[in-house]
């Protein structure tokens, strides 16, 4: 979900206003994904590298994220969405860790869609953490050491704001994912953008390394 800061800068607004609008885009996208009968949706909310941003921006993001979990979890629960947070929890405030655990516990039994939220997440960090727990075996044994071993390898990865890079996201899981790049800044991402990405994916032929 990229482009919040640029969206705000283009309008002469504070960066945190861009993040607030990005939160609204996330709420819309989750609802659209449910309506479109997607089984899993994973969103990159905060990376292990994002801590290097200005302190005021990071503090604002933490407060926004805490409020968003508090306000949205009950409705997501009613809609049958299961929530899972993936990433390192050390370095995250106790209040936010509590809210994350509360949301996971409340929605644990839901089966309509799983929403994975990558928070304090880095693909290399995940692989390193998994390697520390790995005691040998095949790929499936290694997968069981990842943050969310039940996560299906994504069929499609959508990157917004015209950027064309993975940015340390789901490096293990996205080995064979199809990539779609949207020019829309994240606060502008809507149902039409999501549908267009799914339509582009639908016409691709996936070979997984075969001919």
PyMOL commands that place a pseudoatom at each C-alpha (Angstrom):
pseudoatom trace, name=CA, resn=UNK, resi=1, chain=A, elem=C, hetatm=0, pos=[0.000, 0.000, 0.000]
pseudoatom trace, name=CA, resn=UNK, resi=2, chain=A, elem=C, hetatm=0, pos=[2.241, 2.778, -1.297]
pseudoatom trace, name=CA, resn=UNK, resi=3, chain=A, elem=C, hetatm=0, pos=[1.669, 6.444, -2.003]
pseudoatom trace, name=CA, resn=UNK, resi=4, chain=A, elem=C, hetatm=0, pos=[0.108, 7.936, 1.143]
pseudoatom trace, name=CA, resn=UNK, resi=5, chain=A, elem=C, hetatm=0, pos=[2.814, 10.569, 1.614]
pseudoatom trace, name=CA, resn=UNK, resi=6, chain=A, elem=C, hetatm=0, pos=[2.829, 11.589, -2.049]
pseudoatom trace, name=CA, resn=UNK, resi=7, chain=A, elem=C, hetatm=0, pos=[-0.961, 11.859, -2.013]
pseudoatom trace, name=CA, resn=UNK, resi=8, chain=A, elem=C, hetatm=0, pos=[-0.734, 14.269, 0.939]
pseudoatom trace, name=CA, resn=UNK, resi=9, chain=A, elem=C, hetatm=0, pos=[2.162, 16.263, -0.498]
pseudoatom trace, name=CA, resn=UNK, resi=10, chain=A, elem=C, hetatm=0, pos=[0.348, 16.797, -3.787]
pseudoatom trace, name=CA, resn=UNK, resi=11, chain=A, elem=C, hetatm=0, pos=[-2.494, 18.396, -1.823]
pseudoatom trace, name=CA, resn=UNK, resi=12, chain=A, elem=C, hetatm=0, pos=[-0.383, 20.396, 0.598]
pseudoatom trace, name=CA, resn=UNK, resi=13, chain=A, elem=C, hetatm=0, pos=[-1.524, 18.250, 3.526]
pseudoatom trace, name=CA, resn=UNK, resi=14, chain=A, elem=C, hetatm=0, pos=[0.408, 16.706, 6.423]
pseudoatom trace, name=CA, resn=UNK, resi=15, chain=A, elem=C, hetatm=0, pos=[1.794, 13.240, 5.793]
pseudoatom trace, name=CA, resn=UNK, resi=16, chain=A, elem=C, hetatm=0, pos=[-0.397, 11.808, 8.546]
pseudoatom trace, name=CA, resn=UNK, resi=17, chain=A, elem=C, hetatm=0, pos=[-3.477, 12.934, 6.653]
pseudoatom trace, name=CA, resn=UNK, resi=18, chain=A, elem=C, hetatm=0, pos=[-2.252, 10.801, 3.778]
pseudoatom trace, name=CA, resn=UNK, resi=19, chain=A, elem=C, hetatm=0, pos=[-1.980, 7.855, 6.151]
pseudoatom trace, name=CA, resn=UNK, resi=20, chain=A, elem=C, hetatm=0, pos=[-5.486, 8.517, 7.453]
pseudoatom trace, name=CA, resn=UNK, resi=21, chain=A, elem=C, hetatm=0, pos=[-6.820, 8.476, 3.903]
pseudoatom trace, name=CA, resn=UNK, resi=22, chain=A, elem=C, hetatm=0, pos=[-4.785, 5.334, 3.283]
pseudoatom trace, name=CA, resn=UNK, resi=23, chain=A, elem=C, hetatm=0, pos=[-6.554, 3.713, 6.238]
pseudoatom trace, name=CA, resn=UNK, resi=24, chain=A, elem=C, hetatm=0, pos=[-9.878, 4.503, 4.589]
pseudoatom trace, name=CA, resn=UNK, resi=25, chain=A, elem=C, hetatm=0, pos=[-8.633, 2.911, 1.357]
pseudoatom trace, name=CA, resn=UNK, resi=26, chain=A, elem=C, hetatm=0, pos=[-7.661, -0.188, 3.324]
pseudoatom trace, name=CA, resn=UNK, resi=27, chain=A, elem=C, hetatm=0, pos=[-11.142, -0.420, 4.855]
pseudoatom trace, name=CA, resn=UNK, resi=28, chain=A, elem=C, hetatm=0, pos=[-12.709, -0.158, 1.389]
pseudoatom trace, name=CA, resn=UNK, resi=29, chain=A, elem=C, hetatm=0, pos=[-10.364, -2.721, -0.114]
pseudoatom trace, name=CA, resn=UNK, resi=30, chain=A, elem=C, hetatm=0, pos=[-11.019, -5.292, 2.605]
pseudoatom trace, name=CA, resn=UNK, resi=31, chain=A, elem=C, hetatm=0, pos=[-14.770, -4.939, 2.023]
pseudoatom trace, name=CA, resn=UNK, resi=32, chain=A, elem=C, hetatm=0, pos=[-14.331, -5.218, -1.739]
pseudoatom trace, name=CA, resn=UNK, resi=33, chain=A, elem=C, hetatm=0, pos=[-12.203, -8.337, -1.281]
pseudoatom trace, name=CA, resn=UNK, resi=34, chain=A, elem=C, hetatm=0, pos=[-14.943, -9.908, 0.846]
pseudoatom trace, name=CA, resn=UNK, resi=35, chain=A, elem=C, hetatm=0, pos=[-17.587, -8.994, -1.736]
pseudoatom trace, name=CA, resn=UNK, resi=36, chain=A, elem=C, hetatm=0, pos=[-15.445, -10.531, -4.492]
pseudoatom trace, name=CA, resn=UNK, resi=37, chain=A, elem=C, hetatm=0, pos=[-15.149, -13.776, -2.517]
pseudoatom trace, name=CA, resn=UNK, resi=38, chain=A, elem=C, hetatm=0, pos=[-11.381, -13.659, -2.110]
pseudoatom trace, name=CA, resn=UNK, resi=39, chain=A, elem=C, hetatm=0, pos=[-10.241, -16.232, 0.423]
pseudoatom trace, name=CA, resn=UNK, resi=40, chain=A, elem=C, hetatm=0, pos=[-7.109, -14.434, 1.636]
pseudoatom trace, name=CA, resn=UNK, resi=41, chain=A, elem=C, hetatm=0, pos=[-5.852, -10.860, 1.538]
pseudoatom trace, name=CA, resn=UNK, resi=42, chain=A, elem=C, hetatm=0, pos=[-2.473, -9.785, 2.867]
pseudoatom trace, name=CA, resn=UNK, resi=43, chain=A, elem=C, hetatm=0, pos=[-1.586, -6.105, 3.302]
pseudoatom trace, name=CA, resn=UNK, resi=44, chain=A, elem=C, hetatm=0, pos=[1.784, -4.516, 4.043]
pseudoatom trace, name=CA, resn=UNK, resi=45, chain=A, elem=C, hetatm=0, pos=[0.981, -2.079, 6.846]
pseudoatom trace, name=CA, resn=UNK, resi=46, chain=A, elem=C, hetatm=0, pos=[4.394, -1.303, 8.397]
pseudoatom trace, name=CA, resn=UNK, resi=47, chain=A, elem=C, hetatm=0, pos=[7.833, -2.648, 7.556]
pseudoatom trace, name=CA, resn=UNK, resi=48, chain=A, elem=C, hetatm=0, pos=[10.859, -3.298, 9.738]
pseudoatom trace, name=CA, resn=UNK, resi=49, chain=A, elem=C, hetatm=0, pos=[12.513, -0.410, 7.857]
pseudoatom trace, name=CA, resn=UNK, resi=50, chain=A, elem=C, hetatm=0, pos=[9.680, 2.060, 8.505]
pseudoatom trace, name=CA, resn=UNK, resi=51, chain=A, elem=C, hetatm=0, pos=[10.964, 2.699, 12.049]
pseudoatom trace, name=CA, resn=UNK, resi=52, chain=A, elem=C, hetatm=0, pos=[13.592, 4.972, 10.481]
pseudoatom trace, name=CA, resn=UNK, resi=53, chain=A, elem=C, hetatm=0, pos=[10.928, 7.492, 9.436]
pseudoatom trace, name=CA, resn=UNK, resi=54, chain=A, elem=C, hetatm=0, pos=[10.506, 10.728, 11.445]
pseudoatom trace, name=CA, resn=UNK, resi=55, chain=A, elem=C, hetatm=0, pos=[9.421, 10.070, 15.017]
pseudoatom trace, name=CA, resn=UNK, resi=56, chain=A, elem=C, hetatm=0, pos=[6.223, 12.118, 14.713]
pseudoatom trace, name=CA, resn=UNK, resi=57, chain=A, elem=C, hetatm=0, pos=[5.162, 10.109, 11.656]
pseudoatom trace, name=CA, resn=UNK, resi=58, chain=A, elem=C, hetatm=0, pos=[5.890, 6.778, 13.347]
pseudoatom trace, name=CA, resn=UNK, resi=59, chain=A, elem=C, hetatm=0, pos=[4.045, 7.785, 16.517]
pseudoatom trace, name=CA, resn=UNK, resi=60, chain=A, elem=C, hetatm=0, pos=[1.087, 8.932, 14.438]
pseudoatom trace, name=CA, resn=UNK, resi=61, chain=A, elem=C, hetatm=0, pos=[1.049, 5.651, 12.530]
pseudoatom trace, name=CA, resn=UNK, resi=62, chain=A, elem=C, hetatm=0, pos=[1.093, 3.627, 15.753]
pseudoatom trace, name=CA, resn=UNK, resi=63, chain=A, elem=C, hetatm=0, pos=[-1.859, 5.602, 17.131]
pseudoatom trace, name=CA, resn=UNK, resi=64, chain=A, elem=C, hetatm=0, pos=[-3.741, 5.306, 13.828]
pseudoatom trace, name=CA, resn=UNK, resi=65, chain=A, elem=C, hetatm=0, pos=[-3.110, 1.581, 13.646]
pseudoatom trace, name=CA, resn=UNK, resi=66, chain=A, elem=C, hetatm=0, pos=[-4.277, 1.032, 17.228]
pseudoatom trace, name=CA, resn=UNK, resi=67, chain=A, elem=C, hetatm=0, pos=[-7.461, 3.014, 16.615]
pseudoatom trace, name=CA, resn=UNK, resi=68, chain=A, elem=C, hetatm=0, pos=[-8.113, 1.186, 13.351]
pseudoatom trace, name=CA, resn=UNK, resi=69, chain=A, elem=C, hetatm=0, pos=[-7.903, -2.233, 15.000]
pseudoatom trace, name=CA, resn=UNK, resi=70, chain=A, elem=C, hetatm=0, pos=[-10.223, -1.070, 17.786]
pseudoatom trace, name=CA, resn=UNK, resi=71, chain=A, elem=C, hetatm=0, pos=[-12.849, 0.386, 15.460]
pseudoatom trace, name=CA, resn=UNK, resi=72, chain=A, elem=C, hetatm=0, pos=[-12.809, -2.128, 12.604]
pseudoatom trace, name=CA, resn=UNK, resi=73, chain=A, elem=C, hetatm=0, pos=[-12.432, -5.506, 14.291]
pseudoatom trace, name=CA, resn=UNK, resi=74, chain=A, elem=C, hetatm=0, pos=[-16.067, -5.820, 15.459]
pseudoatom trace, name=CA, resn=UNK, resi=75, chain=A, elem=C, hetatm=0, pos=[-17.396, -5.175, 11.944]
pseudoatom trace, name=CA, resn=UNK, resi=76, chain=A, elem=C, hetatm=0, pos=[-14.864, -7.502, 10.345]
pseudoatom trace, name=CA, resn=UNK, resi=77, chain=A, elem=C, hetatm=0, pos=[-15.852, -10.139, 12.871]
pseudoatom trace, name=CA, resn=UNK, resi=78, chain=A, elem=C, hetatm=0, pos=[-19.518, -9.752, 11.883]
pseudoatom trace, name=CA, resn=UNK, resi=79, chain=A, elem=C, hetatm=0, pos=[-18.541, -10.167, 8.228]
pseudoatom trace, name=CA, resn=UNK, resi=80, chain=A, elem=C, hetatm=0, pos=[-16.730, -13.423, 8.936]
pseudoatom trace, name=CA, resn=UNK, resi=81, chain=A, elem=C, hetatm=0, pos=[-13.194, -12.094, 8.443]
pseudoatom trace, name=CA, resn=UNK, resi=82, chain=A, elem=C, hetatm=0, pos=[-10.383, -13.731, 10.400]
pseudoatom trace, name=CA, resn=UNK, resi=83, chain=A, elem=C, hetatm=0, pos=[-7.494, -11.435, 11.312]
pseudoatom trace, name=CA, resn=UNK, resi=84, chain=A, elem=C, hetatm=0, pos=[-3.851, -12.478, 11.613]
pseudoatom trace, name=CA, resn=UNK, resi=85, chain=A, elem=C, hetatm=0, pos=[-0.867, -10.199, 12.199]
pseudoatom trace, name=CA, resn=UNK, resi=86, chain=A, elem=C, hetatm=0, pos=[2.478, -11.301, 10.789]
pseudoatom trace, name=CA, resn=UNK, resi=87, chain=A, elem=C, hetatm=0, pos=[5.798, -9.787, 11.766]
pseudoatom trace, name=CA, resn=UNK, resi=88, chain=A, elem=C, hetatm=0, pos=[7.956, -9.184, 14.805]
pseudoatom trace, name=CA, resn=UNK, resi=89, chain=A, elem=C, hetatm=0, pos=[6.088, -8.040, 17.900]
pseudoatom trace, name=CA, resn=UNK, resi=90, chain=A, elem=C, hetatm=0, pos=[9.158, -6.926, 19.836]
pseudoatom trace, name=CA, resn=UNK, resi=91, chain=A, elem=C, hetatm=0, pos=[9.541, -3.166, 19.698]
pseudoatom trace, name=CA, resn=UNK, resi=92, chain=A, elem=C, hetatm=0, pos=[5.770, -2.699, 19.428]
pseudoatom trace, name=CA, resn=UNK, resi=93, chain=A, elem=C, hetatm=0, pos=[4.012, -1.021, 22.340]
pseudoatom trace, name=CA, resn=UNK, resi=94, chain=A, elem=C, hetatm=0, pos=[2.206, -3.211, 24.868]
pseudoatom trace, name=CA, resn=UNK, resi=95, chain=A, elem=C, hetatm=0, pos=[-1.083, -1.479, 24.049]
pseudoatom trace, name=CA, resn=UNK, resi=96, chain=A, elem=C, hetatm=0, pos=[-0.770, -2.262, 20.362]
pseudoatom trace, name=CA, resn=UNK, resi=97, chain=A, elem=C, hetatm=0, pos=[0.305, -5.858, 21.015]
pseudoatom trace, name=CA, resn=UNK, resi=98, chain=A, elem=C, hetatm=0, pos=[-2.740, -6.269, 23.234]
pseudoatom trace, name=CA, resn=UNK, resi=99, chain=A, elem=C, hetatm=0, pos=[-5.056, -4.915, 20.519]
pseudoatom trace, name=CA, resn=UNK, resi=100, chain=A, elem=C, hetatm=0, pos=[-3.516, -7.219, 17.918]
pseudoatom trace, name=CA, resn=UNK, resi=101, chain=A, elem=C, hetatm=0, pos=[-3.967, -10.242, 20.173]
pseudoatom trace, name=CA, resn=UNK, resi=102, chain=A, elem=C, hetatm=0, pos=[-7.535, -9.187, 20.990]
pseudoatom trace, name=CA, resn=UNK, resi=103, chain=A, elem=C, hetatm=0, pos=[-8.421, -8.903, 17.282]
pseudoatom trace, name=CA, resn=UNK, resi=104, chain=A, elem=C, hetatm=0, pos=[-6.904, -12.307, 16.517]
pseudoatom trace, name=CA, resn=UNK, resi=105, chain=A, elem=C, hetatm=0, pos=[-8.703, -13.972, 19.409]
pseudoatom trace, name=CA, resn=UNK, resi=106, chain=A, elem=C, hetatm=0, pos=[-12.060, -12.374, 18.584]
pseudoatom trace, name=CA, resn=UNK, resi=107, chain=A, elem=C, hetatm=0, pos=[-11.992, -13.393, 14.918]
pseudoatom trace, name=CA, resn=UNK, resi=108, chain=A, elem=C, hetatm=0, pos=[-10.222, -16.750, 15.288]
pseudoatom trace, name=CA, resn=UNK, resi=109, chain=A, elem=C, hetatm=0, pos=[-13.186, -18.890, 14.244]
pseudoatom trace, name=CA, resn=UNK, resi=110, chain=A, elem=C, hetatm=0, pos=[-14.158, -16.904, 11.144]
pseudoatom trace, name=CA, resn=UNK, resi=111, chain=A, elem=C, hetatm=0, pos=[-13.829, -18.588, 7.750]
pseudoatom trace, name=CA, resn=UNK, resi=112, chain=A, elem=C, hetatm=0, pos=[-15.189, -16.244, 5.070]
pseudoatom trace, name=CA, resn=UNK, resi=113, chain=A, elem=C, hetatm=0, pos=[-11.819, -14.553, 4.460]
pseudoatom trace, name=CA, resn=UNK, resi=114, chain=A, elem=C, hetatm=0, pos=[-8.488, -14.292, 6.263]
pseudoatom trace, name=CA, resn=UNK, resi=115, chain=A, elem=C, hetatm=0, pos=[-6.926, -10.841, 6.456]
pseudoatom trace, name=CA, resn=UNK, resi=116, chain=A, elem=C, hetatm=0, pos=[-3.190, -11.074, 7.095]
pseudoatom trace, name=CA, resn=UNK, resi=117, chain=A, elem=C, hetatm=0, pos=[-1.712, -7.758, 8.230]
pseudoatom trace, name=CA, resn=UNK, resi=118, chain=A, elem=C, hetatm=0, pos=[2.051, -7.546, 7.811]
pseudoatom trace, name=CA, resn=UNK, resi=119, chain=A, elem=C, hetatm=0, pos=[3.132, -5.230, 10.626]
pseudoatom trace, name=CA, resn=UNK, resi=120, chain=A, elem=C, hetatm=0, pos=[6.724, -4.660, 11.744]
pseudoatom trace, name=CA, resn=UNK, resi=121, chain=A, elem=C, hetatm=0, pos=[7.360, -7.096, 8.926]
pseudoatom trace, name=CA, resn=UNK, resi=122, chain=A, elem=C, hetatm=0, pos=[10.308, -7.707, 6.645]
pseudoatom trace, name=CA, resn=UNK, resi=123, chain=A, elem=C, hetatm=0, pos=[10.753, -10.614, 4.268]
pseudoatom trace, name=CA, resn=UNK, resi=124, chain=A, elem=C, hetatm=0, pos=[14.407, -11.089, 5.158]
pseudoatom trace, name=CA, resn=UNK, resi=125, chain=A, elem=C, hetatm=0, pos=[13.611, -10.848, 8.877]
pseudoatom trace, name=CA, resn=UNK, resi=126, chain=A, elem=C, hetatm=0, pos=[10.959, -13.541, 8.484]
pseudoatom trace, name=CA, resn=UNK, resi=127, chain=A, elem=C, hetatm=0, pos=[13.367, -15.876, 6.705]
pseudoatom trace, name=CA, resn=UNK, resi=128, chain=A, elem=C, hetatm=0, pos=[16.053, -15.262, 9.345]
pseudoatom trace, name=CA, resn=UNK, resi=129, chain=A, elem=C, hetatm=0, pos=[13.599, -15.877, 12.179]
pseudoatom trace, name=CA, resn=UNK, resi=130, chain=A, elem=C, hetatm=0, pos=[12.392, -19.048, 10.460]
pseudoatom trace, name=CA, resn=UNK, resi=131, chain=A, elem=C, hetatm=0, pos=[15.967, -20.243, 9.935]
pseudoatom trace, name=CA, resn=UNK, resi=132, chain=A, elem=C, hetatm=0, pos=[16.628, -19.926, 13.670]
pseudoatom trace, name=CA, resn=UNK, resi=133, chain=A, elem=C, hetatm=0, pos=[13.690, -22.265, 14.367]
pseudoatom trace, name=CA, resn=UNK, resi=134, chain=A, elem=C, hetatm=0, pos=[14.397, -24.654, 11.504]
pseudoatom trace, name=CA, resn=UNK, resi=135, chain=A, elem=C, hetatm=0, pos=[15.909, -28.012, 12.448]
pseudoatom trace, name=CA, resn=UNK, resi=136, chain=A, elem=C, hetatm=0, pos=[16.128, -29.544, 9.013]
pseudoatom trace, name=CA, resn=UNK, resi=137, chain=A, elem=C, hetatm=0, pos=[13.812, -31.059, 6.463]
pseudoatom trace, name=CA, resn=UNK, resi=138, chain=A, elem=C, hetatm=0, pos=[12.141, -29.992, 3.223]
pseudoatom trace, name=CA, resn=UNK, resi=139, chain=A, elem=C, hetatm=0, pos=[10.394, -26.811, 2.076]
pseudoatom trace, name=CA, resn=UNK, resi=140, chain=A, elem=C, hetatm=0, pos=[7.215, -27.697, 3.929]
pseudoatom trace, name=CA, resn=UNK, resi=141, chain=A, elem=C, hetatm=0, pos=[9.162, -28.141, 7.142]
pseudoatom trace, name=CA, resn=UNK, resi=142, chain=A, elem=C, hetatm=0, pos=[10.712, -24.704, 6.627]
pseudoatom trace, name=CA, resn=UNK, resi=143, chain=A, elem=C, hetatm=0, pos=[7.321, -23.178, 5.845]
pseudoatom trace, name=CA, resn=UNK, resi=144, chain=A, elem=C, hetatm=0, pos=[6.083, -24.310, 9.227]
pseudoatom trace, name=CA, resn=UNK, resi=145, chain=A, elem=C, hetatm=0, pos=[8.688, -22.006, 10.766]
pseudoatom trace, name=CA, resn=UNK, resi=146, chain=A, elem=C, hetatm=0, pos=[7.350, -18.885, 8.992]
pseudoatom trace, name=CA, resn=UNK, resi=147, chain=A, elem=C, hetatm=0, pos=[5.190, -16.314, 10.793]
pseudoatom trace, name=CA, resn=UNK, resi=148, chain=A, elem=C, hetatm=0, pos=[1.940, -17.630, 9.259]
pseudoatom trace, name=CA, resn=UNK, resi=149, chain=A, elem=C, hetatm=0, pos=[2.557, -21.137, 7.917]
pseudoatom trace, name=CA, resn=UNK, resi=150, chain=A, elem=C, hetatm=0, pos=[-1.130, -21.445, 7.023]
pseudoatom trace, name=CA, resn=UNK, resi=151, chain=A, elem=C, hetatm=0, pos=[-0.885, -18.549, 4.552]
pseudoatom trace, name=CA, resn=UNK, resi=152, chain=A, elem=C, hetatm=0, pos=[-1.395, -19.629, 0.947]
pseudoatom trace, name=CA, resn=UNK, resi=153, chain=A, elem=C, hetatm=0, pos=[1.355, -18.457, -1.392]
pseudoatom trace, name=CA, resn=UNK, resi=154, chain=A, elem=C, hetatm=0, pos=[-0.176, -15.333, -2.969]
pseudoatom trace, name=CA, resn=UNK, resi=155, chain=A, elem=C, hetatm=0, pos=[-1.469, -15.790, -6.500]
pseudoatom trace, name=CA, resn=UNK, resi=156, chain=A, elem=C, hetatm=0, pos=[-1.254, -12.049, -7.111]
pseudoatom trace, name=CA, resn=UNK, resi=157, chain=A, elem=C, hetatm=0, pos=[0.797, -9.205, -5.671]
pseudoatom trace, name=CA, resn=UNK, resi=158, chain=A, elem=C, hetatm=0, pos=[-0.479, -5.658, -6.340]
pseudoatom trace, name=CA, resn=UNK, resi=159, chain=A, elem=C, hetatm=0, pos=[1.910, -2.721, -5.886]
pseudoatom trace, name=CA, resn=UNK, resi=160, chain=A, elem=C, hetatm=0, pos=[0.420, 0.779, -5.987]
pseudoatom trace, name=CA, resn=UNK, resi=161, chain=A, elem=C, hetatm=0, pos=[1.746, 4.267, -6.799]
pseudoatom trace, name=CA, resn=UNK, resi=162, chain=A, elem=C, hetatm=0, pos=[3.743, 3.206, -9.845]
pseudoatom trace, name=CA, resn=UNK, resi=163, chain=A, elem=C, hetatm=0, pos=[6.588, 1.650, -7.852]
pseudoatom trace, name=CA, resn=UNK, resi=164, chain=A, elem=C, hetatm=0, pos=[8.013, -1.552, -9.309]
pseudoatom trace, name=CA, resn=UNK, resi=165, chain=A, elem=C, hetatm=0, pos=[9.807, -3.411, -6.564]
pseudoatom trace, name=CA, resn=UNK, resi=166, chain=A, elem=C, hetatm=0, pos=[9.014, -5.943, -3.831]
pseudoatom trace, name=CA, resn=UNK, resi=167, chain=A, elem=C, hetatm=0, pos=[10.344, -3.812, -0.946]
pseudoatom trace, name=CA, resn=UNK, resi=168, chain=A, elem=C, hetatm=0, pos=[11.252, -6.833, 1.196]
pseudoatom trace, name=CA, resn=UNK, resi=169, chain=A, elem=C, hetatm=0, pos=[7.696, -8.181, 1.154]
pseudoatom trace, name=CA, resn=UNK, resi=170, chain=A, elem=C, hetatm=0, pos=[6.799, -11.891, 1.425]
pseudoatom trace, name=CA, resn=UNK, resi=171, chain=A, elem=C, hetatm=0, pos=[10.035, -12.920, -0.279]
pseudoatom trace, name=CA, resn=UNK, resi=172, chain=A, elem=C, hetatm=0, pos=[9.516, -16.626, 0.408]
pseudoatom trace, name=CA, resn=UNK, resi=173, chain=A, elem=C, hetatm=0, pos=[5.800, -16.703, -0.350]
pseudoatom trace, name=CA, resn=UNK, resi=174, chain=A, elem=C, hetatm=0, pos=[5.870, -14.619, -3.548]
pseudoatom trace, name=CA, resn=UNK, resi=175, chain=A, elem=C, hetatm=0, pos=[8.366, -16.821, -5.398]
pseudoatom trace, name=CA, resn=UNK, resi=176, chain=A, elem=C, hetatm=0, pos=[5.813, -17.477, -8.169]
pseudoatom trace, name=CA, resn=UNK, resi=177, chain=A, elem=C, hetatm=0, pos=[3.244, -14.746, -7.584]
pseudoatom trace, name=CA, resn=UNK, resi=178, chain=A, elem=C, hetatm=0, pos=[1.986, -12.735, -10.537]
pseudoatom trace, name=CA, resn=UNK, resi=179, chain=A, elem=C, hetatm=0, pos=[2.800, -9.022, -10.197]
pseudoatom trace, name=CA, resn=UNK, resi=180, chain=A, elem=C, hetatm=0, pos=[0.511, -6.140, -11.133]
pseudoatom trace, name=CA, resn=UNK, resi=181, chain=A, elem=C, hetatm=0, pos=[1.627, -2.523, -10.803]
pseudoatom trace, name=CA, resn=UNK, resi=182, chain=A, elem=C, hetatm=0, pos=[-0.992, 0.185, -10.368]
pseudoatom trace, name=CA, resn=UNK, resi=183, chain=A, elem=C, hetatm=0, pos=[-0.281, 3.864, -10.984]
pseudoatom trace, name=CA, resn=UNK, resi=184, chain=A, elem=C, hetatm=0, pos=[-2.897, 4.843, -8.388]
pseudoatom trace, name=CA, resn=UNK, resi=185, chain=A, elem=C, hetatm=0, pos=[-1.623, 6.261, -5.119]
pseudoatom trace, name=CA, resn=UNK, resi=186, chain=A, elem=C, hetatm=0, pos=[-2.905, 4.081, -2.301]
pseudoatom trace, name=CA, resn=UNK, resi=187, chain=A, elem=C, hetatm=0, pos=[-5.544, 6.540, -0.982]
pseudoatom trace, name=CA, resn=UNK, resi=188, chain=A, elem=C, hetatm=0, pos=[-7.030, 6.506, -4.511]
pseudoatom trace, name=CA, resn=UNK, resi=189, chain=A, elem=C, hetatm=0, pos=[-7.134, 2.712, -4.783]
pseudoatom trace, name=CA, resn=UNK, resi=190, chain=A, elem=C, hetatm=0, pos=[-10.743, 1.592, -5.225]
pseudoatom trace, name=CA, resn=UNK, resi=191, chain=A, elem=C, hetatm=0, pos=[-12.909, -1.312, -6.352]
pseudoatom trace, name=CA, resn=UNK, resi=192, chain=A, elem=C, hetatm=0, pos=[-12.214, -0.578, -10.028]
pseudoatom trace, name=CA, resn=UNK, resi=193, chain=A, elem=C, hetatm=0, pos=[-8.448, -0.734, -9.446]
pseudoatom trace, name=CA, resn=UNK, resi=194, chain=A, elem=C, hetatm=0, pos=[-8.810, -4.018, -7.578]
pseudoatom trace, name=CA, resn=UNK, resi=195, chain=A, elem=C, hetatm=0, pos=[-11.077, -5.482, -10.244]
pseudoatom trace, name=CA, resn=UNK, resi=196, chain=A, elem=C, hetatm=0, pos=[-8.674, -4.385, -13.005]
pseudoatom trace, name=CA, resn=UNK, resi=197, chain=A, elem=C, hetatm=0, pos=[-5.790, -6.131, -11.253]
pseudoatom trace, name=CA, resn=UNK, resi=198, chain=A, elem=C, hetatm=0, pos=[-7.836, -9.310, -10.865]
pseudoatom trace, name=CA, resn=UNK, resi=199, chain=A, elem=C, hetatm=0, pos=[-8.869, -9.148, -14.516]
pseudoatom trace, name=CA, resn=UNK, resi=200, chain=A, elem=C, hetatm=0, pos=[-5.235, -8.809, -15.596]
pseudoatom trace, name=CA, resn=UNK, resi=201, chain=A, elem=C, hetatm=0, pos=[-4.306, -11.778, -13.422]
pseudoatom trace, name=CA, resn=UNK, resi=202, chain=A, elem=C, hetatm=0, pos=[-7.139, -13.866, -14.880]
pseudoatom trace, name=CA, resn=UNK, resi=203, chain=A, elem=C, hetatm=0, pos=[-5.725, -13.760, -18.422]
pseudoatom trace, name=CA, resn=UNK, resi=204, chain=A, elem=C, hetatm=0, pos=[-2.184, -14.728, -17.472]
pseudoatom trace, name=CA, resn=UNK, resi=205, chain=A, elem=C, hetatm=0, pos=[-0.843, -18.229, -17.945]
pseudoatom trace, name=CA, resn=UNK, resi=206, chain=A, elem=C, hetatm=0, pos=[0.977, -19.488, -14.869]
pseudoatom trace, name=CA, resn=UNK, resi=207, chain=A, elem=C, hetatm=0, pos=[3.712, -22.080, -15.477]
pseudoatom trace, name=CA, resn=UNK, resi=208, chain=A, elem=C, hetatm=0, pos=[5.583, -22.185, -12.132]
pseudoatom trace, name=CA, resn=UNK, resi=209, chain=A, elem=C, hetatm=0, pos=[8.864, -22.695, -13.990]
pseudoatom trace, name=CA, resn=UNK, resi=210, chain=A, elem=C, hetatm=0, pos=[7.520, -25.276, -16.460]
pseudoatom trace, name=CA, resn=UNK, resi=211, chain=A, elem=C, hetatm=0, pos=[6.904, -24.803, -20.183]
for i in range(1, 211): cmd.bond("trace and resi %d" % i, "trace and resi %d" % (i + 1))
show_as sticks, trace
zoom trace
